[in-house]
């Protein structure tokens, strides 16, 4: 997951609205969003290589989503899966605040990550880069990509504004959010971040929706939860060069 925008108590119907894109190599196997066979209380996508997830929710209304942090540091092949953080949180019963405190206190062997954790009471942002830290998010609209929370990369600003406008208008149809998630426009070179990958790669990675043969946006997802324990999880999936590969809509009844 490489771009996430989240609205907290900003919509007249929904207490939470999340719009996100997962970017990954197309060859990495993944399962469509569904109820997990080995953890039937969890619904979401599944990485079939490490068996973690980039975005999922459980029947108690706890949810989690993760992005990597773009750093020019060789990955540790022995590092545990970042996606396991999503799965571990949703398999347990800890609150978002308590789970984030545990992550901050224990030694960090994971590669750089940004983790959003939600429960009925709070949404928490947790990261291990540059130092382990977490904070509870205030009501409003926030976003994260592959730098720290609300770092003003062009694609982050576009999606965050689109979600803010959607909430302010009190819209109920998800089509405008999927339109914002499918935006393939790049940005002016002067607006691009310099993360050490070179200008051509910065241009390639700049759009909200990344279009590529080997690497690109694998799915666009909207998750909306109301105040009465109901929600909707809508995922659209894509293959190389944005070829559609299906979609899933699941109505959620949470405990």
C-alpha positions in Angstrom: 0.0 0.0 0.0 1.6 3.2 -1.1 -1.0 5.9 -0.7 -3.7 6.2 1.9 -6.0 9.1 2.8 -8.3 8.8 5.8 -11.2 11.0 6.9 -12.1 11.0 10.6 -15.5 12.4 11.7 -15.5 14.5 8.6 -18.5 13.1 6.8 -22.2 13.5 7.8 -22.8 9.7 7.6 -19.4 8.0 8.0 -17.2 8.2 11.1 -14.3 6.8 9.0 -13.6 6.9 5.2 -10.4 5.5 3.9 -9.2 5.6 0.3 -6.0 3.8 -0.6 -3.9 2.4 -3.4 -1.6 -0.6 -3.1 1.5 -0.4 -5.3 3.6 -3.6 -5.7 5.4 -5.8 -8.3 2.8 -7.5 -10.4 4.5 -10.9 -10.0 4.1 -10.9 -6.3 1.1 -13.2 -5.5 -1.8 -11.8 -3.6 -5.4 -12.8 -2.8 -8.4 -10.6 -3.4 -10.1 -9.1 -0.4 -12.1 -11.8 1.4 -12.7 -13.3 4.8 -9.5 -15.2 5.8 -9.7 -19.0 6.0 -7.3 -19.1 9.0 -8.7 -16.0 10.7 -12.4 -15.8 9.8 -12.9 -12.6 11.8 -10.6 -10.7 9.4 -11.6 -9.3 6.0 -9.1 -7.9 3.5 -6.5 -8.5 0.9 -3.7 -11.0 1.6 -0.1 -11.2 0.5 0.5 -14.8 -0.5 4.2 -14.5 -0.2 4.5 -13.5 3.5 0.8 -13.9 4.4 0.4 -10.4 5.8 -1.8 -7.7 4.5 -1.7 -4.1 3.4 -5.3 -3.3 4.4 -7.8 -5.3 6.4 -10.5 -5.0 9.1 -11.9 -7.4 11.7 -15.4 -8.0 13.0 -14.7 -5.9 16.1 -14.2 -2.8 13.9 -10.5 -2.7 14.3 -8.7 -2.0 11.0 -5.1 -1.4 9.8 -3.3 -0.2 6.7 0.4 0.1 5.9 2.8 1.7 3.5 6.6 1.3 3.2 9.0 4.2 3.6 11.1 5.0 0.6 14.7 5.0 1.7 17.9 4.3 -0.2 18.9 1.6 2.3 19.4 -2.1 1.2 16.6 -4.2 2.7 17.5 -6.8 5.3 16.5 -10.1 3.8 15.9 -11.4 7.4 13.6 -8.6 8.4 10.1 -9.7 9.4 7.2 -8.8 7.0 5.7 -5.4 7.5 2.4 -6.8 6.4 2.5 -9.1 9.5 1.9 -6.0 11.6 -1.5 -5.6 10.0 -2.4 -9.2 10.6 -1.0 -9.4 14.1 -3.0 -6.3 15.2 -6.3 -7.7 13.8 -5.8 -11.2 15.2 -5.5 -9.7 18.7 -7.7 -7.7 21.0 -5.4 -4.7 21.9 -6.6 -1.2 21.2 -4.9 0.8 18.5 -3.2 3.0 21.1 -1.9 0.0 23.1 -0.6 -1.9 20.0 1.2 1.2 18.8 2.9 1.5 22.2 4.0 -2.0 22.0 5.6 -1.4 18.6 7.3 1.7 19.9 8.8 -0.1 22.9 10.1 -3.2 21.2 13.2 -3.5 19.1 12.5 -2.7 15.4 13.7 -5.1 12.8 11.1 -4.3 10.2 12.0 -2.3 7.1 10.7 1.3 7.2 6.9 1.5 7.5 4.0 3.8 8.1 1.1 2.1 9.9 -2.4 3.3 10.5 -4.3 1.5 13.2 -8.0 2.1 14.0 -10.6 1.0 16.6 -13.9 2.4 17.7 -12.3 5.1 19.8 -9.1 6.2 18.0 -7.0 6.2 14.9 -3.2 6.0 15.5 -0.3 6.7 13.2 2.8 4.6 14.0 6.1 4.6 12.2 9.6 3.2 12.8 11.4 5.7 10.6 13.5 7.7 11.4 12.7 6.7 15.0 9.9 4.6 16.5 7.0 7.0 17.2 3.2 7.1 17.2 0.4 9.7 17.6 -3.3 9.7 17.8 -4.9 11.5 14.9 -7.4 14.3 15.3 -10.7 14.6 13.4 -10.2 15.7 9.8 -8.5 14.4 6.7 -5.0 13.0 6.8 -2.8 11.1 4.3 0.4 9.2 4.0 2.5 7.8 1.2 6.1 6.7 1.4 7.3 9.4 3.7 6.0 10.5 7.0 2.3 11.4 7.6 1.0 14.4 5.6 4.4 14.9 3.8 3.2 17.1 0.9 4.0 15.0 -2.1 1.8 15.9 -5.1 -0.1 12.7 -5.2 -0.8 12.8 -1.5 -2.1 16.4 -1.8 -4.4 15.4 -4.6 -5.9 12.4 -2.9 -6.3 14.2 0.4 -8.0 17.1 -1.2 -10.3 14.8 -3.2 -11.4 13.0 0.0 -11.9 16.3 1.9 -14.1 17.6 -0.9 -16.1 14.4 -1.1 -16.7 14.5 2.7 -17.6 18.2 2.7 -20.2 17.7 0.0 -21.7 14.8 1.9 -21.4 12.5 -1.0 -22.4 8.8 -0.7 -21.3 7.3 -4.0 -17.7 6.1 -4.1 -17.2 6.9 -7.8 -15.4 10.2 -7.2 -13.0 8.6 -4.8 -12.1 5.8 -7.2 -11.7 8.5 -9.9 -9.1 10.2 -7.6 -7.4 6.9 -6.9 -7.1 6.1 -10.6 -5.4 9.5 -11.4 -2.4 8.7 -13.6 -1.2 12.3 -14.0 2.4 13.0 -13.0 3.6 16.2 -11.5 6.0 19.0 -12.6 9.6 18.1 -12.0 10.0 21.0 -9.6 7.2 19.5 -7.4 8.7 16.0 -7.2 10.3 14.7 -4.0 14.0 13.8 -4.1 14.1 10.4 -2.4 17.3 9.2 -4.1 15.8 7.0 -6.8 16.6 9.4 -9.7 14.4 11.8 -11.7 12.9 9.2 -14.1 11.8 7.0 -11.3 10.4 9.9 -9.3 8.3 10.7 -12.4 7.2 7.1 -12.7 6.2 7.0 -9.0 4.6 10.4 -8.9 0.9 9.7 -9.9 -1.6 8.4 -7.4 -2.2 5.4 -9.8 1.1 3.9 -11.1 0.9 2.4 -14.6 3.5 -0.2 -15.4 4.3 -3.5 -16.8 6.3 -5.0 -13.9 5.3 -2.7 -11.1 2.3 -0.6 -10.5 -1.0 0.0 -8.6 -2.4 -3.5 -7.8 -5.6 -2.4 -6.2 -7.7 0.7 -5.3 -9.8 0.4 -2.1 -12.4 2.5 -0.3 -13.5 1.5 3.2 -16.3 3.4 4.9 -17.6 2.8 8.5 -20.7 4.5 9.9 -21.6 5.2 13.5 -23.9 2.2 13.9 -21.4 -0.6 13.2 -22.0 -1.0 9.5 -19.6 -0.4 6.7 -18.6 -1.1 3.1 -15.3 -2.4 1.8 -14.9 -1.9 -2.0 -11.7 -3.1 -3.7 -10.8 -2.9 -7.4 -7.9 -4.9 -8.7 -5.5 -4.4 -11.6 -2.7 -6.3 -13.4 0.2 -5.1 -15.6 -0.5 -1.9 -17.4 -3.7 -1.4 -15.3 -5.6 -4.3 -16.8 -8.7 -4.8 -14.7 -8.7 -8.0 -12.7 -12.0 -7.9 -10.8 -13.5 -6.1 -7.9 -15.0 -7.0 -4.5 -17.7 -5.3 -2.5 -18.4 -6.5 1.0 -21.0 -5.0 3.4 -19.8 -5.2 6.9 -21.8 -5.8 10.1 -19.4 -5.1 13.0 -19.7 -6.2 16.6 
